[in-house]
Amino acid sequence: MPVDEIPSGLRCEGQLVPAPAGRYDWLHLLLDGAEPGEEVDEVVWLHYENAVDPEWLRTAAGEPATRLPVTRTERLVQVRLPERPGLRVVAMTPAVAAVWAEASAPSLPGRGGR
């Protein structure tokens, strides 16, 4: 189940969530359920094809949006959410790295194709 917008929100219960497999720079998250004025400071585990890395999920008080750096060049395949009762992910959107998008784009005749 690739996640983009999640109407009722996905509770953060330490579960693995499939991500659209790909190479990205960032994973943008929209959160709900933090108390007003409360900061979010949790660890999220990014699962790649051959590795797993921790990344900090941090938001300033009252800010529902954040992004996680996707630091490896391997394909991201899953994300393990933190265990934080009451916190929900309502959207998770990967940002495609420009270098990967350019490398996978078809070349066009007469346009400096490879």
MIDOSE-1310 file (N, C-alpha, C; in nm, 2 decimals, decimal comma, always signed):
residues 114
mpvd	+0,08/-0,12/+0,00/+0,00/+0,00/+0,00/+0,09/+0,12/+0,00; +0,12/+0,18/-0,11/+0,20/+0,31/-0,11/+0,11/+0,41/-0,04; +0,18/+0,50/+0,03/+0,11/+0,60/+0,11/+0,13/+0,73/+0,05; +0,03/+0,81/+0,03/+0,04/+0,95/-0,01/-0,05/+1,03/+0,09
eips	-0,18/+1,02/+0,07/-0,27/+1,08/+0,16/-0,35/+0,96/+0,23; -0,36/+0,97/+0,36/-0,43/+0,87/+0,44/-0,54/+0,94/+0,51; -0,67/+0,92/+0,46/-0,78/+1,00/+0,51/-0,80/+0,99/+0,67; -0,79/+0,88/+0,73/-0,81/+0,87/+0,87/-0,68/+0,87/+0,95
glrc	-0,57/+0,88/+0,88/-0,44/+0,88/+0,95/-0,40/+0,74/+0,99; -0,27/+0,73/+0,99/-0,20/+0,60/+1,02/-0,14/+0,62/+1,16; -0,19/+0,54/+1,26/-0,14/+0,56/+1,39/+0,01/+0,51/+1,40; +0,09/+0,58/+1,48/+0,23/+0,55/+1,50/+0,24/+0,44/+1,61
egql	+0,24/+0,32/+1,56/+0,24/+0,21/+1,66/+0,36/+0,11/+1,63; +0,47/+0,17/+1,58/+0,59/+0,09/+1,55/+0,58/+0,00/+1,43; +0,48/+0,02/+1,35/+0,46/-0,07/+1,24/+0,55/-0,03/+1,11; +0,57/-0,13/+1,03/+0,63/-0,11/+0,90/+0,53/-0,07/+0,80
vpap	+0,56/+0,04/+0,72/+0,47/+0,09/+0,62/+0,54/+0,09/+0,49; +0,48/+0,02/+0,39/+0,54/+0,01/+0,26/+0,55/+0,16/+0,20; +0,66/+0,19/+0,14/+0,68/+0,31/+0,07/+0,69/+0,29/-0,08; +0,65/+0,38/-0,16/+0,67/+0,37/-0,30/+0,82/+0,34/-0,33
agry	+0,85/+0,22/-0,37/+0,99/+0,19/-0,39/+1,06/+0,29/-0,49; +1,17/+0,35/-0,44/+1,24/+0,44/-0,53/+1,35/+0,51/-0,46; +1,43/+0,59/-0,53/+1,54/+0,67/-0,48/+1,49/+0,81/-0,46; +1,51/+0,86/-0,34/+1,46/+0,99/-0,30/+1,56/+1,07/-0,22
dwlh	+1,54/+1,20/-0,21/+1,62/+1,29/-0,13/+1,55/+1,31/+0,01; +1,42/+1,32/+0,01/+1,34/+1,35/+0,13/+1,21/+1,26/+0,13; +1,16/+1,24/+0,25/+1,03/+1,18/+0,27/+0,95/+1,29/+0,35; +0,85/+1,35/+0,29/+0,77/+1,45/+0,35/+0,66/+1,39/+0,43
llld	+0,64/+1,43/+0,56/+0,53/+1,37/+0,64/+0,45/+1,48/+0,69; +0,32/+1,46/+0,70/+0,22/+1,54/+0,76/+0,16/+1,47/+0,88; +0,17/+1,52/+1,00/+0,14/+1,46/+1,12/+0,01/+1,52/+1,18; -0,05/+1,44/+1,27/-0,17/+1,49/+1,34/-0,17/+1,42/+1,48
gaep	-0,22/+1,48/+1,58/-0,23/+1,42/+1,71/-0,14/+1,46/+1,81; -0,04/+1,54/+1,78/+0,05/+1,60/+1,88/-0,03/+1,71/+1,96; -0,01/+1,72/+2,09/-0,08/+1,82/+2,17/-0,04/+1,96/+2,12; -0,13/+2,06/+2,13/-0,09/+2,19/+2,09/+0,04/+2,24/+2,17
geev	+0,13/+2,29/+2,10/+0,26/+2,34/+2,17/+0,36/+2,23/+2,19; +0,32/+2,10/+2,16/+0,41/+1,99/+2,18/+0,50/+1,96/+2,06; +0,63/+1,94/+2,09/+0,72/+1,90/+1,98/+0,72/+1,75/+1,96; +0,75/+1,71/+1,84/+0,77/+1,57/+1,81/+0,92/+1,54/+1,79
devv	+0,97/+1,44/+1,86/+1,11/+1,41/+1,86/+1,12/+1,25/+1,87; +1,11/+1,18/+1,76/+1,10/+1,04/+1,76/+1,20/+0,98/+1,65; +1,23/+0,85/+1,66/+1,31/+0,79/+1,56/+1,22/+0,71/+1,47; +1,25/+0,73/+1,34/+1,18/+0,65/+1,23/+1,29/+0,57/+1,16
wlhy	+1,26/+0,45/+1,13/+1,36/+0,36/+1,06/+1,33/+0,35/+0,91; +1,43/+0,39/+0,83/+1,41/+0,38/+0,69/+1,47/+0,25/+0,64; +1,39/+0,17/+0,57/+1,43/+0,04/+0,53/+1,46/+0,05/+0,38; +1,58/+0,02/+0,34/+1,62/+0,02/+0,20/+1,63/-0,13/+0,15
enav	+1,67/-0,14/+0,03/+1,68/-0,28/-0,03/+1,78/-0,37/+0,06; +1,89/-0,31/+0,10/+2,00/-0,39/+0,17/+2,04/-0,32/+0,30; +1,97/-0,23/+0,36/+2,01/-0,17/+0,48/+1,89/-0,10/+0,55; +1,91/-0,07/+0,68/+1,81/+0,00/+0,76/+1,89/+0,11/+0,83
dpew	+1,83/+0,23/+0,82/+1,89/+0,35/+0,89/+1,79/+0,42/+0,98; +1,84/+0,47/+1,10/+1,75/+0,55/+1,18/+1,75/+0,70/+1,13; +1,64/+0,77/+1,14/+1,64/+0,91/+1,11/+1,55/+0,97/+1,21; +1,58/+1,09/+1,25/+1,50/+1,16/+1,35/+1,38/+1,23/+1,29
lrta	+1,26/+1,20/+1,35/+1,13/+1,27/+1,31/+1,11/+1,38/+1,41; +1,13/+1,50/+1,36/+1,13/+1,62/+1,45/+1,04/+1,72/+1,39; +0,95/+1,78/+1,48/+0,87/+1,90/+1,44/+0,88/+2,00/+1,55; +0,87/+2,12/+1,52/+0,86/+2,23/+1,62/+0,72/+2,23/+1,67
agep	+0,71/+2,29/+1,79/+0,58/+2,29/+1,86/+0,47/+2,35/+1,76; +0,36/+2,28/+1,74/+0,25/+2,33/+1,66/+0,27/+2,31/+1,51; +0,38/+2,26/+1,47/+0,41/+2,24/+1,32/+0,37/+2,10/+1,29; +0,28/+2,07/+1,20/+0,24/+1,94/+1,16/+0,32/+1,88/+1,05
atrl	+0,40/+1,96/+0,98/+0,47/+1,90/+0,86/+0,62/+1,89/+0,89; +0,68/+1,79/+0,84/+0,83/+1,77/+0,85/+0,88/+1,69/+0,74; +1,01/+1,67/+0,73/+1,06/+1,59/+0,63/+1,18/+1,51/+0,69; +1,20/+1,39/+0,63/+1,31/+1,31/+0,67/+1,41/+1,30/+0,56
pvtr	+1,54/+1,31/+0,59/+1,64/+1,29/+0,48/+1,65/+1,14/+0,44; +1,65/+1,12/+0,32/+1,68/+0,98/+0,27/+1,82/+0,98/+0,21; +1,91/+0,93/+0,29/+2,05/+0,96/+0,27/+2,12/+0,85/+0,18; +2,06/+0,74/+0,16/+2,13/+0,63/+0,08/+2,09/+0,64/-0,06
terl	+2,17/+0,59/-0,15/+2,14/+0,58/-0,29/+2,06/+0,46/-0,33; +2,04/+0,37/-0,23/+1,96/+0,25/-0,25/+1,82/+0,28/-0,26; +1,73/+0,19/-0,31/+1,59/+0,22/-0,31/+1,53/+0,21/-0,17; +1,45/+0,30/-0,13/+1,37/+0,30/-0,01/+1,25/+0,21/-0,03
vqvr	+1,22/+0,12/+0,06/+1,11/+0,02/+0,03/+1,01/+0,03/+0,15; +1,05/+0,06/+0,27/+0,96/+0,06/+0,38/+1,00/+0,16/+0,49; +0,91/+0,20/+0,57/+0,94/+0,29/+0,68/+0,88/+0,24/+0,81; +0,96/+0,23/+0,91/+0,90/+0,18/+1,04/+0,87/+0,31/+1,12
lper	+0,74/+0,33/+1,15/+0,70/+0,44/+1,23/+0,74/+0,43/+1,38; +0,74/+0,54/+1,45/+0,78/+0,53/+1,59/+0,66/+0,48/+1,67; +0,68/+0,44/+1,79/+0,57/+0,40/+1,88/+0,54/+0,52/+1,96; +0,43/+0,59/+1,92/+0,39/+0,71/+1,99/+0,24/+0,72/+1,99
pglr	+0,17/+0,67/+2,09/+0,03/+0,67/+2,09/-0,03/+0,81/+2,07; -0,13/+0,82/+1,99/-0,19/+0,95/+1,96/-0,14/+1,02/+1,84; -0,02/+0,99/+1,80/+0,04/+1,05/+1,68/+0,00/+0,97/+1,56; -0,04/+1,05/+1,45/-0,08/+0,98/+1,33/-0,01/+1,05/+1,21
vvam	+0,02/+0,97/+1,11/+0,07/+1,02/+0,98/-0,05/+1,03/+0,89; -0,08/+1,15/+0,84/-0,19/+1,17/+0,75/-0,14/+1,18/+0,60; -0,02/+1,20/+0,58/+0,04/+1,20/+0,44/+0,19/+1,17/+0,45; +0,23/+1,09/+0,35/+0,37/+1,06/+0,34/+0,41/+1,06/+0,19
tpav	+0,49/+1,16/+0,15/+0,52/+1,18/+0,01/+0,67/+1,19/-0,01; +0,72/+1,10/-0,09/+0,86/+1,10/-0,12/+0,89/+1,21/-0,22; +1,01/+1,27/-0,21/+1,05/+1,38/-0,30/+1,16/+1,31/-0,39; +1,14/+1,31/-0,52/+1,24/+1,24/-0,61/+1,36/+1,32/-0,62
aavw	+1,47/+1,26/-0,61/+1,60/+1,33/-0,62/+1,62/+1,37/-0,77; +1,66/+1,49/-0,79/+1,68/+1,54/-0,93/+1,78/+1,45/-1,01; +1,89/+1,41/-0,94/+1,99/+1,33/-1,01/+1,93/+1,20/-1,06; +1,84/+1,14/-0,98/+1,78/+1,01/-1,02/+1,68/+1,03/-1,13
aeas	+1,60/+1,14/-1,12/+1,50/+1,17/-1,22/+1,57/+1,19/-1,35; +1,68/+1,27/-1,35/+1,75/+1,30/-1,48/+1,81/+1,17/-1,54; +1,87/+1,08/-1,45/+1,93/+0,96/-1,50/+1,83/+0,86/-1,56; +1,70/+0,87/-1,51/+1,61/+0,77/-1,56/+1,52/+0,83/-1,68
apsl	+1,53/+0,96/-1,71/+1,46/+1,03/-1,81/+1,51/+0,98/-1,95; +1,41/+0,95/-2,04/+1,45/+0,91/-2,17/+1,52/+1,03/-2,25; +1,62/+1,00/-2,33/+1,68/+1,10/-2,40/+1,60/+1,13/-2,53; +1,60/+1,25/-2,57/+1,52/+1,29/-2,69/+1,62/+1,32/-2,80
pgrg	+1,59/+1,27/-2,92/+1,68/+1,31/-3,04/+1,68/+1,46/-3,06; +1,80/+1,51/-3,09/+1,82/+1,65/-3,11/+1,81/+1,74/-2,99; +1,81/+1,68/-2,87/+1,80/+1,76/-2,75/+1,92/+1,72/-2,66; +2,03/+1,69/-2,72/+2,15/+1,65/-2,63/+2,13/+1,52/-2,56
gr	+2,06/+1,43/-2,62/+2,04/+1,30/-2,56/+2,17/+1,22/-2,54; +2,16/+1,13/-2,45/+2,28/+1,05/-2,42/+2,31/+0,94/-2,51
